[in-house]
Amino acid sequence: MEELKKLSDVTGPDERQKAFAVIDSTSGQFRALTFLDVYQDTATITLHDGVPDVIRSHFATAQNLLVFSWFFYPFNVTAEFLAYVTVELALKERFKPERRESFSDLVKLAVAQGLVKDEGFSRVRERSERDDSLDQVIGVVPQQVKSYAEILIDAMPYLRNTLAHGSPMLHPNGASSVRLCAEFINQLFPRTSS
């Protein structure tokens, strides 16, 4: 059960963070996750300068929640939720609908208009590289029924709603979800600088 942290423990890491490790880039060995790891990973999740300030400001709260999940682990999932909310805010800013549109309809519109494409997601690019390697090694190309962007039409609203309507879900994937949301938002707006 979650409780208010004791004043003496507020600036210490959440005990659950001790369960995670990373591979040290110099030694190749596993080592304990640190606050610096969490901060540096979060700092790599950015919105480009073409994204309106109001969206970037809103998104910064999700980033800060990720950083502060070091001290209170459930902020990891709260950051994920806020990132999905920021995607919805960005969609409303991009399309400026005249009537109330559902999150799902706005995601569908972004995909249908070709604003959001598979190539805009690092997960898809990494998977494509792995698939190319598999094809070269064993001669098999994995089949995909729907594009990644099409899958997000249902997945993003479902995940957001699961968190919004109360869920005891607690997992370590907040950073990957926040990154996904940043990559989605970055595709909605053109960059202003090169």
C-alpha positions as CSV (number, residue, x, y, z in Angstrom):
1,M,0.0,0.0,0.0
2,E,1.3,3.5,-0.9
3,E,1.8,5.9,2.0
4,L,3.2,9.4,2.4
5,K,7.0,9.0,2.7
6,K,8.5,9.9,6.0
7,L,10.1,13.3,6.0
8,S,13.5,11.7,6.6
9,D,13.1,9.5,3.5
10,V,11.7,12.0,1.1
11,T,15.0,12.6,-0.7
12,G,16.0,9.0,-0.8
13,P,15.3,6.6,-3.6
14,D,12.1,4.5,-3.6
15,E,13.0,1.0,-2.4
16,R,11.6,-0.5,-5.6
17,Q,14.3,1.3,-7.6
18,K,16.8,-1.2,-6.1
19,A,15.2,-4.0,-8.2
20,F,16.5,-2.5,-11.5
21,A,19.9,-2.7,-13.1
22,V,21.5,-1.3,-16.3
23,I,24.4,-2.5,-18.4
24,D,27.4,-0.4,-17.8
25,S,28.5,0.9,-21.2
26,T,32.2,0.7,-20.4
27,S,32.4,-2.6,-18.6
28,G,29.5,-4.4,-20.2
29,Q,28.5,-5.6,-16.7
30,F,25.2,-5.1,-14.9
31,R,25.1,-2.4,-12.2
32,A,22.5,-0.9,-10.0
33,L,20.2,1.8,-11.6
34,T,21.1,5.3,-10.3
35,F,19.3,8.6,-10.2
36,L,21.6,9.9,-12.9
37,D,20.5,7.0,-15.2
38,V,16.8,8.0,-14.7
39,Y,17.6,11.6,-15.3
40,Q,19.7,11.1,-18.4
41,D,17.2,8.7,-20.0
42,T,14.4,11.2,-19.3
43,A,16.6,14.1,-20.8
44,T,16.7,12.2,-24.1
45,I,12.9,12.4,-24.4
46,T,12.3,15.7,-26.0
47,L,9.8,17.7,-28.1
48,H,11.2,19.7,-31.0
49,D,11.0,23.5,-31.2
50,G,8.1,23.4,-33.7
51,V,5.8,21.9,-31.0
52,P,3.8,24.8,-29.4
53,D,5.1,26.1,-26.1
54,V,1.8,25.2,-24.3
55,I,2.3,21.5,-25.3
56,R,6.0,21.5,-24.5
57,S,5.3,23.0,-21.0
58,H,2.5,20.4,-20.4
59,F,4.9,17.6,-21.5
60,A,7.6,18.9,-19.1
61,T,5.4,17.8,-16.2
62,A,5.5,14.2,-17.5
63,Q,9.3,14.4,-17.8
64,N,9.7,15.7,-14.3
65,L,7.4,13.0,-12.9
66,L,9.6,10.4,-14.6
67,V,12.7,12.0,-12.9
68,F,10.9,12.1,-9.5
69,S,9.8,8.5,-9.9
70,W,13.3,7.8,-8.5
71,F,12.0,9.1,-5.2
72,F,8.4,7.8,-5.5
73,Y,8.0,4.9,-7.9
74,P,4.3,5.4,-8.8
75,F,5.2,8.7,-10.5
76,N,6.5,6.5,-13.3
77,V,2.9,5.5,-14.2
78,T,1.6,9.0,-13.4
79,A,4.1,10.3,-16.0
80,E,2.8,7.9,-18.5
81,F,-0.8,9.0,-17.9
82,L,0.1,12.7,-18.2
83,A,2.0,12.0,-21.5
84,Y,-1.1,10.5,-23.0
85,V,-3.1,13.5,-21.8
86,T,-0.5,15.7,-23.5
87,V,-0.9,13.8,-26.8
88,E,-4.6,14.6,-26.6
89,L,-3.9,18.2,-25.9
90,A,-1.5,18.3,-28.9
91,L,-4.1,16.7,-31.2
92,K,-6.6,19.3,-30.1
93,E,-4.1,22.1,-30.7
94,R,-3.1,20.6,-34.1
95,F,-6.7,20.0,-35.4
96,K,-8.6,22.6,-33.5
97,P,-11.9,20.7,-33.8
98,E,-15.1,22.7,-33.9
99,R,-16.9,20.1,-31.8
100,R,-15.8,17.7,-29.1
101,E,-13.8,14.8,-30.6
102,S,-12.8,11.7,-28.8
103,F,-9.1,10.9,-28.2
104,S,-9.5,7.9,-30.4
105,D,-11.0,9.9,-33.3
106,L,-8.2,12.4,-33.0
107,V,-5.5,9.7,-33.1
108,K,-7.3,8.1,-36.1
109,L,-7.4,11.5,-37.9
110,A,-3.7,12.1,-37.4
111,V,-2.9,8.6,-38.8
112,A,-5.4,9.0,-41.7
113,Q,-3.9,12.3,-42.7
114,G,-0.5,10.8,-42.7
115,L,0.9,13.0,-40.0
116,V,1.7,10.1,-37.8
117,K,3.7,7.4,-39.5
118,D,5.5,4.3,-38.4
119,E,8.9,5.8,-39.4
120,G,8.4,8.5,-36.7
121,F,8.8,5.9,-33.9
122,S,12.1,4.6,-32.6
123,R,10.5,1.3,-31.7
124,V,9.5,0.7,-35.3
125,R,12.9,1.7,-36.6
126,E,14.7,-0.6,-34.1
127,R,12.3,-3.5,-34.9
128,S,12.8,-2.9,-38.6
129,E,16.6,-3.2,-38.1
130,R,16.1,-6.5,-36.2
131,D,13.7,-7.8,-38.8
132,D,16.3,-7.0,-41.6
133,S,18.9,-8.9,-39.6
134,L,16.5,-11.9,-39.1
135,D,15.8,-11.8,-42.9
136,Q,19.5,-12.0,-43.6
137,V,20.2,-14.8,-41.1
138,I,17.2,-17.1,-41.6
139,G,15.5,-15.7,-44.7
140,V,12.2,-15.0,-42.9
141,V,10.4,-11.6,-43.0
142,P,7.9,-11.2,-40.2
143,Q,4.4,-10.3,-41.4
144,Q,2.5,-7.3,-40.0
145,V,-1.2,-7.1,-40.3
146,K,-1.6,-3.4,-39.2
147,S,0.9,-0.6,-39.1
148,Y,2.3,0.5,-35.8
149,A,0.5,3.9,-36.2
150,E,-2.8,2.0,-36.9
151,I,-2.4,0.0,-33.7
152,L,-2.0,3.2,-31.7
153,I,-5.5,4.3,-32.8
154,D,-7.0,1.8,-30.3
155,A,-4.0,1.3,-28.0
156,M,-3.3,4.9,-26.9
157,P,-6.9,5.7,-25.8
158,Y,-7.2,2.3,-24.1
159,L,-4.0,2.8,-22.1
160,R,-4.9,6.4,-21.2
161,N,-8.4,5.4,-20.2
162,T,-7.2,2.5,-18.1
163,L,-5.1,4.9,-16.1
164,A,-7.6,7.7,-16.1
165,H,-10.5,5.7,-14.7
166,G,-8.6,4.2,-11.8
167,S,-6.1,1.3,-12.0
168,P,-3.7,-0.2,-9.5
169,M,-1.3,-0.8,-12.5
170,L,2.3,-0.2,-11.5
171,H,5.0,-1.1,-14.0
172,P,8.5,0.2,-15.0
173,N,7.5,1.2,-18.5
174,G,6.7,4.9,-17.9
175,A,9.8,6.1,-19.8
176,S,9.1,4.1,-22.9
177,S,5.4,5.3,-22.9
178,V,6.5,8.9,-22.4
179,R,9.0,8.5,-25.3
180,L,6.3,7.0,-27.5
181,C,4.1,10.0,-26.7
182,A,6.9,12.5,-27.5
183,E,7.5,10.8,-30.9
184,F,3.8,11.0,-31.6
185,I,3.6,14.7,-30.7
186,N,6.7,15.5,-32.7
187,Q,5.1,14.2,-35.8
188,L,2.1,16.5,-35.5
189,F,4.0,19.7,-35.9
190,P,6.6,20.8,-38.4
191,R,10.0,21.7,-37.0
192,T,10.8,25.5,-37.1
193,S,14.5,25.1,-37.3
194,S,16.8,22.7,-39.2
